[in-house]
Amino acid sequence: MTSSDYIHKSVSAMQAPAREANDALNFNPPMAGDPDSVMAAGFSIDDDLTGNSGQTTDLLPGITGEHTGRTANLDQADANSNMMIPARSNSSESRNQTEKRDKEQDLAEMNRFEAGAFEDPENCEMCHQEIFDAWSQSKHRYAWENIFYQPDYIQASRESEGFTDIFCGECHAPIGVRTGQLPPPDGSQMDETSRKGVSCDYCHTVKKVVRPFNVQTISDPGDVKRGPKGDGWASYHEIEFSKIHTDPAFCGACHNVVHPTSGAPVIDTYDDWKAGPYAQEGIRCQDCHMTPGPGVEKNPGRSSFMGEDRDHVATHFFQGGSVFFHEKMGNQQEAALSRQMLEAAAELETEVFRTNNGVEIIARVKNVGAGHKIPTGVTYIRKMWLEVTAKNGSGEEIFRSGHVTESNRIDPGAKFYRKIFKDAEGNLTPKSWVAEEIGYDHRIPAKGHDEQLFRVPAVHDDDEIHVLIRLMYRSMSQEVAEGLGIEGIEVPALEMTRAELTIP
């Protein structure tokens, strides 16, 4: 049998309706070596692009292109001058930059309130029980009181001499920052309301998003609660329709982060969505992350026991891909929703060619269910990768790539999808607070795909080959988890999708 005699294509099942992909979107080959391992060894991003154990894992010839991620070459003046933390200054700072920085200070003054100005979310529970119950298990609730975030935040504060206290705190404890209870970074001055992360009264008293990044919002705590409906009635507070609460820019205020001095895009989820096909089709963040699950568009019911019956009430689980966190916290419903999101995000297709030297397998990873790149968010600590296993007819393993090792690390020769920064010395680092630019970015955009080639050694011509390819995910790497100082932690490897095939 020649290389052109046998072609096999397999498509894995999806839990969300498939959407047709745009024209092929191809990228630079992913680093065939885990960036964490490369950093530890002191290599540069271009040092070793060969596979593990001498197995070639090259891209199929002709699959080329440019990096998927933005680099630090954004409009530095615009990006740097709209932070709530002063941008880096120098002797040639322009008058325009100074004026913009003054506006930042004005925004900080506008968002300065007394402790107690914002409602404790417990006050909302009586009328909005279902919404409160969902929020109370969400990552928004645990944005501050988070066993993984806290040690990272303290480390960043220590290494940046307090520079990140407010910059990171604005997203994770916005009420604490806006009432002057944060810093200090240990949270010792924060009241119970401030410690409850991104809570009801923070979101529902935002009256304006100045710019959709680095929490550039204007708060107006008081009797008026704002949201996507304005026709309800409540005895406890006034209700006001807010168009901004229907706009993805509301989400972008936190889910878009630009480093305040270097301009490096730390988190680019909103920008990514806005530049992609989902935004063009009018599909918003809220349509995917405030609904009952992948492919489920409506949640009929009432927002409160005295409310009107509506065809859709926004859910407040805010589900993403954080299965590990929710399982660790005992939030099984949230964990199940997060797993559904992961499993609906991608599908795998394969093509197989017999050659004189063995078998060539093309694994095509398609982003079919996420309105942004996969992975997204804090991708500098997350990992998505391909795991491949091939066995002969006797069940003997003849090829492997991307497996988890005994120390719970991932095979450094795996094909990774993630982003890593470079610091001022040009070293690769997952530490966002020292990011000067993007050192490595290989992710798959909405409705895009990526192709990888795996070569399996030759076997007897009459011997079948059984191949299993899995797309795997970790919300944080084992290396990062251990670096947080949490003893006994073991980060699971979660399957997003798979393709199985038998080659005769």
N, C-alpha and C positions, 0 to 999 in steps of 0.2 A: 504493500500500500504506500503510495507516494504522499507528499505533503499536501497535494491538492485533491486527493481522493476522499478525504474525510474531514468534514467540518461539522461541529456540534455546537448548537446554541441552546442555552438554558436560561430561563427567566424565573427569578424567585417570586414567590407570592408577596403581595402587598396588602396592608390593612386599610390603606386609604386609596381612593380612586387614582389611577395613574393619570398623569398629565403628560401630553406630548412634549418631548424635549425640544429645545431650540436647536439651531445648528450646532454642530459639534463644538464644544468648548474644551480645548486641551491646554495643558500647562507644562511647566518645567517638571522634570521627573522628581518625585519626592525623594528626600534624602534616604538612601538605603543604609540607614544607620540611625539609631535613635538619637535625636538631638541632646537628650539628657546624658547619654553615654558619651557622645562626642564632646560635650562641654566638660565632662569629668576628665576626659583624656587630653583635653587641651587642643583638639583639632579645630580647624576652621570649617565652615560650611561646605567647602569644595574639596576637602581632603580625600574622603573615601566614599565612592559611590558604587561600590560593588556589593554583592549580596553576601549572605552569611555562608559559612562553611564551604566557600569556594563555588557556591551555586550562583550562576549568573541570573540577575534579576533586572535586566535592562528594560527600558521602554521599547515597545515595538518601534522599529525604524520608521521615521516619518511623523511620529507623534511629538510635536514640539509646540512651542508657544511661549507665552509670558506668564509671570507670576500672577496668581489670582488676587493677592492682597495688595492694598494700597501701601506704598512706602511712605517714608517721612517727608516726601517731596510735596506736601500740601502747601496751601497758602499760609506760610508760617506767621505772617503778621496777623492775619485774621484768626487763625487757630489759637495762637498764643495769647492774644490780647483780650480774650473774652472769658478767661478763667476767673474763678473766685479766689484763686491763689495768684499772686503777681507773677507775670511772666519774667523770664530771664532778661535782664537789662544790660546795655553796654553803652559806651560813650557816644555811639552813633544813633541812639534810639530816637525815632522820629517824633515830631509833635503829635502826629496822628495816633501813634501807638500810646503815647502818654494820655491823650484824651480818652482813648478806649479803656485804658486801665482805670481811669477815674470813674468810668461808667460801671466797671466791675465793682468798685468800692461802693458806688451808689446802690447796686443791686444787693450787696451784702447788708447795707444799712436798711434797705427796704424789708429784708428778711430777718430782722432782729426783733425777737419777741421775749416776753417774760416767761419764766417757767410756769407751766399750767395753762398756757394760752391754747394748747391743742388738747382735744378730748382724748381721754383714755378709750381705747377700742372696746373695753368692757361696757361702756355706756351705750354702744351701738348694738350689743348682743340681743337685748330684750326684743327689739323690733325687727332686727335683721338676722335672725338666728341662723338660717341656712348659709347666708353669705359669710357671717362671722365664723361659722364652723369650718368653712372651706379656707378662708383666709388664715385661720389659726393653725392650719397644717402647712401653709405655703412657705416658699422660700422668702417671700416678702416679710412674713411674720418673723422669720429667723434670719433676717438680713444682718442683724447685730449679734443676737445671742446664738452664735453658730460656732460649733466646736472646731470647725476648720478655718473659719474667717478670723476668729480672735487671735490665735498665735501668729497668723500671717500679718494682721494689722499691727500688732505690737512690734514684730520684727521690722516692718516697714517704717514705723515711727522711730524706732531706735536707729536704724541705718540712715534715715533721712533727717535726723535731728528734729523730728516733729513736723516736717514739711507735709507729710501725708495725713496728718491727724484730721484736718478739715476736708481736704481734697477727697479722701476715701470715705470719711464719715458722712459727707453730704448724701451719698447714695445709701449707705448701710444704716445710718441713724440720723435721718434728716431733721427730725424734731429736736434731737439732742444738740445738733449744730445750731439750729435756728433759735434755740432758747438759751444758747451760751453754756450748755452743760457738757459739751464736748468741744475741745479737749478739757481735761487730761485724757489720754488715750486709754487708760485702764477703765474708764467709765464710772469711776468712783463718785462722780458728781451728778450722774444721770438718774432721773426719777423713773418710775415704772413705765410711764407712757413712752418716754424716750427710748427705753430699752427694747420696746416691742417692734423695732425695725421700721419697715415702711407700712404704716398703719392707716386705718380708715381716714382719720382727720387730716393726715398729711395730704393724701391724694385728693380728697374731696373738698379741700379748701385752697387748692392751687387755682389761681385765677388767670395765669398767663404763663406760657412757655416763651421765654425770650429767644432762646436758641436751643435746638434739640441735641445738646450734649453738655456734659459736666454739670448737670443739675441746675441749669440756668432757668429756673422757674421763679415765679413770684407767689408767695403764700399770702393768704388773707383769712386767718383763723377767726372764727366767730360763729354767729347763729346761722349764717347762710352756708348750706352744703351744696356743692356743685356736682353735676353728673350728666350722663347722656340723656336723661329725661327731665322735663321741667313741669310736668302736668300732674304731679302727685301732691299729696298733702301729708303733713306730719305735725303732731302737737308739740314735739320737742324742738324742732328746728325749721328754718325756712328751706325751701327747695328752689334751686335755680338751674335752668338748662345751661350747660357749658359745652360749646362746640369743641373746645380743645380736648375734652374728655372723649370725644369720638375720633380724634385725630391721632395717627401713629406718632406724631411728634411728641405727644405726651409721654409715650413709652421711651422715645429716643432721648429724652432729657436725662435718663439714667443709663439706658442701654446703648449709649454712645459715649465713649470716654477718650479724650485726647490728652496726652501728656502735657502738663501745663508749661513746661520749659522747652522740651525738644520738639513738641508737635507730633510725636509718634502716635499713630492710632492704636490705642491700647485695646479698646473694645469698639467694633465697627458694625454691630448688628443692625442698627437703624440705617446708617448710610448704605450698607449692603442691600438691605431691603428696598430702600428708596431708589437705588440705581438698577434694580432688577425687575423681572417680569411681573411679580406679584403686585408691586406698586402700580404698574401700568394697567393691570386688570382691576385695580380697586380693592384688592384683598389686603386688609389691614392686619396689624399685629393682633388686635382684639378679636378678629375673626377666627384666629387659630388658638390663641392662648387664653381666651375667656369664653370658651365653649366647652361642652361636656367631653370632647375627645376628638381625635383625628377623624375628619370626614363628617363630624356631627356639627351641624351649623346652628341649631336652635336648642334653647333650654327654656321651654314654656313654664310659666309660673308667676310668682309674685316676689318682689324684692323685700317685702315686709308683710307681716300678718294682716296689716290694714291696707296694703297696697292693691293696685288694680291687677287683674289678670292680663298678662302680656304674652305675646308669642315668643319672646326671648328675654331672659334676664341673664345678664353677664355673670358667668361663674367667676369665682375668686380663688381658684386653686393656682392660677398662673403657671400651669404645668409646662415643664421643659424637659430636659434630659437627665435630671438629677435623681436617678433611681437610688444610687448609693447613699446619698444624704438622707433621703426619706426613709429608706430601710433602716439606716442607723438610728434615726429618730423615732422609729416605730410607727411612722405614718404610712400604713399599708395602702390606703386608697390613693394617696398622692404618688406612692411608688408605682402602683399599677398604671396610673395615668401617664406618668413619665415614661414608663416602659413602652406603652402604646405609641407615644410620640416618637421615640427612638425607632421603633419597628416600622413606623409609617414613613420615615424620612427618606429611605433609600431602597433601591433594588439592585440586584446583581444580574448581569448578563455575562455569558461566557462563550468564547469561540475556541475550538481546539483544532490543532493541525498536527498530524503525524509527520515526522521527519525521519531522516536516516539516523539522526542522533537521539531520537526520543520523541517527546511530545511538547508542543508549545501551546500554552494556555493563555488566552487573553481574558483578563477579568475587567469588565466594564462596570464601574460604580456610577450609578445615576442618582442624582438628587431629585426625587420625585415628590417629596412631601413637605419640604422646608422652604419658607419664603426668603431664606438667607443662605449664606454659605454653611456647609457642614464640615467640621463642627463650628460653633459660634460662641460668643460670650468670652469667657476667660480661657480662650483656646491655648494660651501659653502654658497652662497646667493640664489641659485636657489632651486626650489621645484618641484618635480613630485610626484603625489600621486594618490591613488584610491578613487573614490567617489562612494558609493553604496546607492541605494534607493530601498526599497521593499514596495509594496502596496498590500492590499488584493483586492478581487473582487469588493468591494464597493469603491475602490479608497482611502481607509484610509492608511496612512503610518504606517507600522509596524516595519520598521528597517531603520536606516540611519547610515552612516559612511563617514567621509571625506568631509562634507559640509562646505561651507564658512559661518562664523558667521556674526552677524550684524556689528561687528567692522572690517570686511574684513579680519579676521584671519581665518586660516584653523582649523577645528576640531582637537584638539591635539591628539585624538585617531586614526587619519588616518594612513594608511600604506604609509610611505614616502620613496622616493628614492632620496638620496642626500648624501653629504659628509660634515662633520664638523671636525674642528681641536680641539686639546687640546693645551693649553698654558703651560708655565713652571710650573704653579701651579696645573696642571691637570684639569683645568676648560674647559668646552666646549666653543668654540668661533668661530664665522664666520670671525674673523679678521686674514687674511692671514699673516700679518706682525709679529704676535706673535705666529705663528704655530710652535710647537715643534714636534708634531706627529699627525697622524690621529686618531681622537677620535671615529668617526663613519663613515662608508662608506658602503652604500647599494645601488648599481646601477646595471644595467643590461648590460652585455657586448654584443658586436656585435654577432648576430645570437644566442644569449642566451635567457633564459627566467627565469621568477620568478613566483612562485605560492603562492597565499594567500587564506586562508579559512575564510569565513564569515558565521556565524550561525544566521539564522533568526528564531525567536520564532514560536512556533506551532500556527496554525490556524485550522479552521474546515477542516476536510478531504476533503470535497466537494468544498472548496473554492479555487479559482485560486489565484496565487501569481504572480504579475508582478514585474520584477526586471530590473533595469537600472544600469549598471556599466560603469563608465567613467574614463579614464586615463586623469588626469589633469596636467597642467604645469603653473608655474610662473617663469619668467626670474629673478625675485628677490622677496623676501618675503615682505609682508606688513611691518613687523617689521624693516627690513633693510631699506626700502624706507623711513619710518618715521624717522629713525635714521640719515638719510642724511640731515634732516632739511628742506625738500621741503614741503611746505604747500599745503594741499588739494589734495595730491596725493593718488590715489586709484589703486592698482595693480590688473589687471584683472586675472581671472582664465580661462585659455584657454583649450579647449578640444582637446586632441590628437587623441583619438579613443574611441569607445563605443561598448558595447554589450547589447542587449535587449533580454529578454526572458520571456515567460509566462509558469508558472509551473502549470499544471492541477491538 
